[in-house]
Amino acid sequence: MTDINHFLVTGGAGFIGSHLTRALLAQGKRVTVLDNLSVGRRETVPDAARFVCGDVRDPAALANALTGVDGVFHLAAQVTIRGSFDRFYQDLDTNVMGTACLLQAMDPSQVRWFVLASSMGVYADAENPKPIAENHPTKPLSPYGIGKLAAEGVCQQICAARGVPFTTFRYFNTFGPGQAYTPYVGVITIFVTRLLRGEPPIIFGDGEQQRDFIHVEDIVSGTIAAVGRSPGIYNLGTGRGTTLKALARIITQRLESSIAPVFVPPEAYELRFSVADITAARKELGFAPTRTLENDFDAVVAEIKKR
Ligand SMILES: NC(=O)c1ccc[n+]([C@@H]2O[C@H](COP(=O)([O-])OP(=O)(O)OC[C@H]3O[C@@H](n4cnc5c(N)ncnc54)[C@H](O)[C@@H]3O)[C@@H](O)[C@H]2O)c1
């Protein structure tokens, strides 16, 4: 990474943000975390990081968190596709206006790189399971995707106007230890948690929809690789699709459970095919995901069992 020494990680008490914070500290960087702990947990933030408990929409918390910072990873968000229909106002307020507040508070002479965590939720559905590249049409099926696309656009324009290098990552389905259990986010965490409780996994539709499951450590290494390399928009996934039916089968077998999934009608916001073409990230950032669900499954289960 470059000579940037002090990073702000917004949402750094959350699933991906806490892994990112630990990786930055391990590389000898200083880290400040800003998180309102709406989902994140204080104990996941290492003592070596400075922690500011506050909201990305609060100018005082932002001014405090940005003190001495020369690079920003903006991950704080309300992260749910399904939930964003019920809570569309709160979610857009955080994901769009929270991003605008952060841009407003940032001193462009001080911040030398800005990275936004966006989502595969910005894309239009694909007609077949072929991996989609960054030029695939954007047509979000949820308020969450709309908010992420708006955040991308405003960051791109404001960073360009102010001369701050800017990278957007469109993360695909991220799994790994430390993901909070909610009924909405992280199908692997949800399926494992339900099966461990003796409840069936619930599949919306016929289960033939495909997702690209990427381990959180791969997401973190790709995200960190952005700094100092070609700014731009990058997918972060594995390029490998798995149907939800197959996922349920793999998890059920690995947990030696006999509980069968329950199929319920599909939802309008469900993408049929969501698999990343990662050619751009490979070429420009040297991104090379190495982890697999097969190899990392036991660690995920062990962590969920501990809760
Ligand atoms: N997990 C995935 O599969 C996935 C996929 C695509 C994109 N993303 C994006 O990656 C980023 C991190 O996601 P995650 O899975 O770690 O989710 P997470 O919910 O674990 O982390 C988000 C963090 O942001 C914090 N937060 C929420 N609203 C805030 C606010 N107003 N002010 C300050 N902090 C606030 C939460 O407390 C939480 O700690 C998000 O931007 C998300 O949209 C995640």
PDBQT file of the ligand as one rigid body, heavy atoms in Angstrom, charges set to zero:
ROOT
HETATM    1  N1  LIG A 401     -22.106  -8.482   3.637  1.00  0.00    +0.000 N 
HETATM    2  C1  LIG A 401     -22.316  -8.503   2.331  1.00  0.00    +0.000 C 
HETATM    3  O1  LIG A 401     -22.571  -9.563   1.739  1.00  0.00    +0.000 OA
HETATM    4  C2  LIG A 401     -22.230  -7.217   1.520  1.00  0.00    +0.000 A 
HETATM    5  C3  LIG A 401     -22.497  -7.313   0.138  1.00  0.00    +0.000 A 
HETATM    6  C4  LIG A 401     -22.440  -6.145  -0.622  1.00  0.00    +0.000 A 
HETATM    7  C5  LIG A 401     -22.075  -4.950  -0.036  1.00  0.00    +0.000 A 
HETATM    8  N2  LIG A 401     -21.828  -4.875   1.306  1.00  0.00    +0.000 N 
HETATM    9  C6  LIG A 401     -21.475  -3.573   1.874  1.00  0.00    +0.000 C 
HETATM   10  O2  LIG A 401     -20.324  -3.701   2.702  1.00  0.00    +0.000 OA
HETATM   11  C7  LIG A 401     -20.400  -2.779   3.796  1.00  0.00    +0.000 C 
HETATM   12  C8  LIG A 401     -20.217  -3.513   5.116  1.00  0.00    +0.000 C 
HETATM   13  O3  LIG A 401     -21.251  -4.494   5.241  1.00  0.00    +0.000 OA
HETATM   14  P1  LIG A 401     -21.282  -5.561   6.416  1.00  0.00    +0.000 P 
HETATM   15  O4  LIG A 401     -21.753  -6.828   5.836  1.00  0.00    +0.000 OA
HETATM   16  O5  LIG A 401     -20.028  -5.494   7.196  1.00  0.00    +0.000 OA
HETATM   17  O6  LIG A 401     -22.509  -4.990   7.285  1.00  0.00    +0.000 OA
HETATM   18  P2  LIG A 401     -22.607  -4.683   8.856  1.00  0.00    +0.000 P 
HETATM   19  O7  LIG A 401     -24.028  -4.333   9.099  1.00  0.00    +0.000 OA
HETATM   20  O8  LIG A 401     -22.004  -5.781   9.650  1.00  0.00    +0.000 OA
HETATM   21  O9  LIG A 401     -21.689  -3.384   8.994  1.00  0.00    +0.000 OA
HETATM   22  C9  LIG A 401     -22.165  -2.081   8.802  1.00  0.00    +0.000 C 
HETATM   23  C10 LIG A 401     -21.739  -1.264   9.992  1.00  0.00    +0.000 C 
HETATM   24  O10 LIG A 401     -22.192   0.088   9.797  1.00  0.00    +0.000 OA
HETATM   25  C11 LIG A 401     -22.667   0.560  11.055  1.00  0.00    +0.000 C 
HETATM   26  N3  LIG A 401     -23.634   1.622  10.778  1.00  0.00    +0.000 N 
HETATM   27  C12 LIG A 401     -24.865   1.498  10.233  1.00  0.00    +0.000 A 
HETATM   28  N4  LIG A 401     -25.453   2.705  10.142  1.00  0.00    +0.000 NA
HETATM   29  C13 LIG A 401     -24.554   3.611  10.617  1.00  0.00    +0.000 A 
HETATM   30  C14 LIG A 401     -24.574   5.021  10.774  1.00  0.00    +0.000 A 
HETATM   31  N5  LIG A 401     -25.660   5.750  10.416  1.00  0.00    +0.000 N 
HETATM   32  N6  LIG A 401     -23.492   5.635  11.292  1.00  0.00    +0.000 NA
HETATM   33  C15 LIG A 401     -22.390   4.905  11.672  1.00  0.00    +0.000 A 
HETATM   34  N7  LIG A 401     -22.328   3.565  11.554  1.00  0.00    +0.000 NA
HETATM   35  C16 LIG A 401     -23.397   2.934  11.023  1.00  0.00    +0.000 A 
HETATM   36  C17 LIG A 401     -23.295  -0.651  11.734  1.00  0.00    +0.000 C 
HETATM   37  O11 LIG A 401     -23.356  -0.525  13.148  1.00  0.00    +0.000 OA
HETATM   38  C18 LIG A 401     -22.338  -1.769  11.301  1.00  0.00    +0.000 C 
HETATM   39  O12 LIG A 401     -21.323  -1.960  12.261  1.00  0.00    +0.000 OA
HETATM   40  C19 LIG A 401     -21.753  -2.087   3.674  1.00  0.00    +0.000 C 
HETATM   41  O13 LIG A 401     -21.575  -0.835   3.050  1.00  0.00    +0.000 OA
HETATM   42  C20 LIG A 401     -22.551  -3.012   2.774  1.00  0.00    +0.000 C 
HETATM   43  O14 LIG A 401     -23.555  -2.322   2.068  1.00  0.00    +0.000 OA
HETATM   44  C21 LIG A 401     -21.900  -5.995   2.099  1.00  0.00    +0.000 A 
ENDROOT
TORSDOF 0
